[in-house]
Amino acid sequence: MGRRARSPAAKDARRQALVHAAAEVFGERRYAAVSMAEIARRAGVAKGTTYLYFPTKETLFLDLFLRRLGEWIEEIMPPLREAKTPSDIADAFADTLGNHEQLVRLIGLLHGTLEQNVEAEDALNFKRQLISHLAPVAMAIEFVAKLPPNDGVRALVQIQAMAVGIAQMAFPTPAVSKALEDEGVAMMRVDFCSTMRHTIGALLRGWRPPTTPTA
């Protein structure tokens, strides 16, 4: 096992190594089968070291989520800058998300799993980073779809909500995937990219800002 990291640069390198190891293991198996012990082994550190950087498995995967999100944003921004209509935005989302399998899988886990075992401070920090990451995407949506200020973020929240449900249905367990091969239930299969293309286009073309419930 490696020595304890002491300098800021060494600590950052150790943190990145743990996230890289988590991504590697997550690429091989479902989230529930990923253990902190295996992540530590892949990163070349003691299991206890992981908890010096990430108090829970969920906080580690929230960090991975933001990194994968950043990679996707780098890809989607060029087509968003060229977009002219809400349908162009929907196409950009569907075409690029298909290239980021881990991000799509993490979207499906975000609210029901990854945000369930974190402290309030960690949750707030994650939400702030999420808004910062998504700011250029939100601004592009507002410009193209002619939405009022801040409605780009509101639209993204709704798109995220749709993506969570769609991802959960598009990536079922192996047993359910096998069942969906039956011709009698095949119509229930969900393709993530095409479904996102349809729902995002419909949402933006008929955009109405959400209202706050009254007492």
ABEGO torsion letter per residue (X at the ends): XBBBBABAAAAAAAAAAAAAAAAAAAAABBAAABBAAAAAAAAGBBAAAAAAABABAAAAAAAAAAAAAAAAAAAAAAAAAABABAAAAAAAAAAAAAABAAAAAAAAAAAAAAAAABBAAAAAAAAAAAAAAAAAAAAAAAAAAGBBBGAAAAAAAAAAAAAAAAAAAABBBAAAAAAAABAAAAAABBBAAAAAAAAAAAAAAABBBBBBBBX
